[in-house]
Amino acid sequence: MILRIFFYFLVFIVLNLSCKTPMPELSSEAKLSKNKMISIRWTTTDPILAKVFNEIFPVPPAILLDETVNIADLSTVPMAEPDPKFAPKPKQEKPINPNELPRWDRGFELSNIDNLTVVIRKESQRPFYSVGLSLLALTMLYYGTMETEAELVWTSGETNLHRISFLSTHETIWAPMPFYIGTGSSIVGPAFNSNRYPSKLQKYCVQEKPSKLRESLEQSQTENCKEYETFLRRLFLQNYDNIHSQLKEWEKRNTDWFQP
């Protein structure tokens, strides 16, 4: 009975004192950029990506491709490591001519982004780092982290492959704990949270339906989709400037070809 009361008290303390990385917010400049529509036509097979990408970036709604359509799985296409020389750099946009009409009003064809896919390249819970921080807090701290590196990959035409690299997310959660329990929780936490790797969430939300056994041991497909949506929202918000600037560059292809 005493152990049960202690357990409930411990859970209460963790839930009330835990601190999690908040969802990022857009800067005032980024919020202003959302008022300028980017004229692209884009398709994807990922319904969660179609929802979140359209909410975060000023792009038209996605054309959602049916699962039966015969298209390549871009997450399995081997690609070289991105060159650091092409990492995003701050750019000054040229002043916009107020007399220039949006290109879609002039009847020009929109730039195609076909089969937009989020490809997760690296992910880690950094267990040694978490345990080290817990020990520095005299074993009275639970610390967990999830770091992810991803790319946005798409095709244009039949063979041209394009990508936006150097997209990363960082999320932490910590909570005060009694002696030794904090470090113990930090040690076993990565094993218990292995089903929450973004690649697993993506797989068992969009690519496969989890078996009844997996759902009973881990979580349902609905819960996987909720966490996958949260991951995408965090990924896009934390890398908004990088993605937005490269979408503008992609749109500019048509500007160069079809100047009035």
C-alpha positions as CSV (number, residue, x, y, z in Angstrom):
1,M,0.0,0.0,0.0
2,I,2.8,2.4,0.9
3,L,4.7,1.6,-2.3
4,R,1.5,2.3,-4.4
5,I,1.0,5.7,-2.7
6,F,4.7,6.5,-3.3
7,F,4.4,5.5,-7.0
8,Y,1.3,7.7,-7.5
9,F,3.1,10.5,-5.7
10,L,6.1,10.1,-8.0
11,V,4.0,10.1,-11.1
12,F,2.2,13.3,-9.9
13,I,5.6,15.0,-9.3
14,V,6.9,14.1,-12.7
15,L,3.7,15.2,-14.6
16,N,3.7,18.6,-12.8
17,L,7.3,19.4,-12.7
18,S,8.5,18.0,-16.0
19,C,9.6,20.6,-18.6
20,K,9.4,19.9,-22.3
21,T,10.8,21.9,-25.3
22,P,8.0,24.1,-26.4
23,M,6.8,24.2,-30.0
24,P,8.8,26.9,-31.9
25,E,7.1,30.1,-33.0
26,L,7.6,32.0,-36.2
27,S,9.5,35.3,-36.2
28,S,7.6,38.4,-37.2
29,E,9.4,38.4,-40.6
30,A,8.4,34.8,-41.2
31,K,4.8,35.6,-40.3
32,L,4.8,38.4,-42.9
33,S,6.2,36.0,-45.5
34,K,3.1,33.8,-45.1
35,N,1.0,36.5,-46.7
36,K,2.9,36.0,-50.1
37,M,1.7,32.8,-51.8
38,I,4.4,30.7,-53.4
39,S,3.1,29.5,-56.7
40,I,4.0,25.8,-56.9
41,R,2.0,22.7,-57.7
42,W,2.9,19.9,-55.4
43,T,2.0,16.3,-54.8
44,T,2.6,13.8,-52.1
45,T,1.5,10.4,-50.9
46,D,1.8,11.4,-47.2
47,P,-1.6,12.8,-45.9
48,I,0.0,14.1,-42.7
49,L,2.7,15.9,-44.7
50,A,0.0,17.3,-47.0
51,K,-1.8,18.8,-44.0
52,V,1.1,20.2,-42.0
53,F,3.1,21.6,-44.9
54,N,0.1,23.5,-46.2
55,E,-0.5,24.9,-42.7
56,I,3.0,26.1,-42.1
57,F,4.1,27.4,-45.6
58,P,2.2,29.7,-47.9
59,V,1.7,27.1,-50.7
60,P,-1.5,25.9,-52.4
61,P,-3.1,22.7,-51.0
62,A,-1.3,19.4,-52.0
63,I,-2.6,17.0,-54.6
64,L,-2.7,13.8,-52.6
65,L,-1.7,10.8,-54.6
66,D,-3.4,7.5,-54.2
67,E,-1.4,4.7,-52.6
68,T,-2.1,2.5,-55.7
69,V,-0.2,5.0,-58.0
70,N,3.0,3.4,-59.2
71,I,5.6,5.9,-58.0
72,A,9.1,5.5,-56.5
73,D,9.7,5.4,-52.7
74,L,12.1,8.3,-52.4
75,S,13.0,7.4,-48.9
76,T,14.9,4.3,-50.3
77,V,16.8,6.2,-53.1
78,P,20.5,6.2,-52.2
79,M,21.8,9.8,-52.1
80,A,25.3,11.2,-51.3
81,E,25.8,13.2,-48.1
82,P,24.8,16.9,-48.6
83,D,27.7,19.2,-49.3
84,P,28.2,21.7,-46.4
85,K,29.0,24.3,-49.0
86,F,25.3,24.4,-49.9
87,A,24.1,24.9,-46.4
88,P,21.5,27.6,-46.1
89,K,22.8,31.2,-45.8
90,P,20.8,34.3,-45.0
91,K,19.8,36.1,-48.2
92,Q,18.4,39.5,-48.8
93,E,15.3,39.4,-51.0
94,K,15.1,41.8,-53.9
95,P,12.3,44.5,-53.6
96,I,9.1,43.3,-55.1
97,N,7.6,45.3,-58.0
98,P,4.1,46.3,-56.8
99,N,2.9,46.4,-60.4
100,E,3.8,42.8,-61.1
101,L,0.9,40.5,-60.9
102,P,1.3,37.0,-59.4
103,R,2.4,34.6,-62.0
104,W,-0.6,32.3,-61.6
105,D,-2.8,35.2,-62.6
106,R,-0.8,35.5,-65.9
107,G,-1.7,32.0,-66.8
108,F,1.8,30.5,-66.6
109,E,2.2,26.9,-65.6
110,L,3.2,26.4,-61.9
111,S,6.5,24.9,-60.9
112,N,6.0,21.2,-60.1
113,I,7.1,19.5,-57.0
114,D,6.1,15.8,-57.4
115,N,6.0,13.2,-54.7
116,L,7.3,15.5,-51.9
117,T,8.7,13.2,-49.2
118,V,10.2,13.7,-45.7
119,V,13.3,11.4,-45.6
120,I,14.7,10.9,-42.1
121,R,18.5,10.5,-42.3
122,K,19.7,10.4,-38.7
123,E,18.0,10.2,-35.3
124,S,19.4,9.8,-31.8
125,Q,18.3,10.0,-28.2
126,R,21.9,10.6,-27.1
127,P,21.7,8.3,-24.1
128,F,25.3,8.9,-22.8
129,Y,24.7,12.7,-22.8
130,S,21.4,12.2,-20.9
131,V,22.9,10.0,-18.3
132,G,25.9,12.4,-17.9
133,L,23.5,15.3,-17.2
134,S,21.6,13.2,-14.7
135,L,24.8,12.3,-12.9
136,L,25.8,15.9,-12.7
137,A,22.5,16.6,-11.0
138,L,23.4,14.0,-8.4
139,T,21.1,11.3,-9.9
140,M,18.1,13.4,-9.1
141,L,17.2,14.4,-12.7
142,Y,15.5,12.5,-15.5
143,Y,16.7,13.9,-18.9
144,G,15.7,12.7,-22.3
145,T,16.4,14.1,-25.7
146,M,15.6,13.4,-29.4
147,E,17.6,14.8,-32.2
148,T,16.8,14.3,-35.9
149,E,18.3,15.2,-39.2
150,A,16.0,15.0,-42.3
151,E,15.6,16.1,-45.9
152,L,12.7,17.1,-48.1
153,V,13.0,15.1,-51.3
154,W,11.0,15.4,-54.5
155,T,11.1,14.8,-58.2
156,S,10.5,17.1,-61.2
157,G,9.9,15.3,-64.4
158,E,10.7,11.6,-64.6
159,T,14.3,11.5,-63.4
160,N,15.3,14.8,-61.8
161,L,15.7,14.4,-58.1
162,H,15.8,17.5,-55.8
163,R,16.1,18.0,-52.0
164,I,16.3,20.5,-49.2
165,S,19.0,19.3,-46.8
166,F,20.3,20.3,-43.4
167,L,16.9,20.1,-41.7
168,S,17.2,19.2,-38.0
169,T,15.1,19.1,-34.8
170,H,16.0,19.1,-31.2
171,E,13.6,18.2,-28.4
172,T,14.3,17.6,-24.7
173,I,12.3,16.7,-21.6
174,W,13.5,16.7,-18.1
175,A,12.0,16.3,-14.6
176,P,13.3,16.2,-11.0
177,M,13.4,12.7,-9.5
178,P,14.4,11.1,-6.2
179,F,18.0,9.9,-5.6
180,Y,19.2,7.3,-8.2
181,I,15.7,7.1,-9.9
182,G,16.6,10.0,-12.1
183,T,19.7,8.3,-13.5
184,G,17.9,5.0,-13.7
185,S,15.1,6.5,-15.7
186,S,17.6,8.2,-18.0
187,I,19.3,4.9,-18.7
188,V,16.1,2.9,-19.5
189,G,14.2,5.8,-21.1
190,P,15.7,5.4,-24.6
191,A,14.7,1.7,-24.7
192,F,11.1,2.4,-23.6
193,N,10.9,5.3,-26.1
194,S,12.4,3.4,-29.1
195,N,8.9,3.4,-30.7
196,R,8.9,7.2,-30.7
197,Y,11.7,7.6,-33.2
198,P,10.4,9.8,-36.0
199,S,11.1,7.1,-38.6
200,K,9.0,4.6,-36.6
201,L,6.2,7.2,-36.3
202,Q,6.3,7.8,-40.0
203,K,6.4,4.1,-40.9
204,Y,3.5,3.0,-38.7
205,C,1.4,6.1,-39.5
206,V,1.8,6.4,-43.3
207,Q,3.6,3.4,-44.7
208,E,2.3,0.4,-42.8
209,K,-0.5,-0.4,-40.5
210,P,0.9,-1.7,-37.2
211,S,-0.2,-5.2,-36.1
212,K,-2.5,-5.8,-33.2
213,L,0.4,-7.1,-31.2
214,R,2.5,-4.0,-31.9
215,E,-0.4,-1.7,-31.0
216,S,-0.9,-3.5,-27.7
217,L,2.8,-3.3,-26.8
218,E,3.5,0.2,-28.1
219,Q,0.7,2.5,-29.3
220,S,-2.1,2.7,-31.9
221,Q,-1.8,4.0,-35.4
222,T,-3.8,7.0,-34.4
223,E,-1.3,7.9,-31.7
224,N,1.6,7.3,-34.1
225,C,0.0,9.8,-36.5
226,K,-0.5,12.4,-33.8
227,E,3.1,12.3,-32.8
228,Y,4.3,12.2,-36.4
229,E,2.2,15.3,-37.1
230,T,3.8,17.0,-34.1
231,F,7.3,16.0,-35.3
232,L,6.6,17.5,-38.8
233,R,5.2,20.7,-37.3
234,R,8.4,21.1,-35.2
235,L,10.6,20.2,-38.1
236,F,9.0,22.8,-40.4
237,L,8.9,25.6,-37.7
238,Q,12.5,25.1,-36.6
239,N,13.7,25.2,-40.2
240,Y,11.1,27.6,-41.7
241,D,13.6,30.2,-43.1
242,N,15.7,27.5,-44.8
243,I,12.7,25.7,-46.4
244,H,10.8,28.9,-47.3
245,S,13.9,30.5,-49.1
246,Q,14.4,27.4,-51.2
247,L,10.8,27.1,-52.1
248,K,11.0,30.7,-53.3
249,E,14.1,29.7,-55.4
250,W,12.2,26.8,-56.9
251,E,9.3,29.2,-57.8
252,K,11.8,31.6,-59.3
253,R,12.5,29.1,-62.0
254,N,9.3,30.0,-63.7
255,T,10.0,33.7,-63.2
256,D,13.2,33.5,-65.2
257,W,11.6,31.5,-68.0
258,F,8.3,33.5,-68.3
259,Q,9.1,37.1,-67.7
260,P,6.5,39.3,-69.4
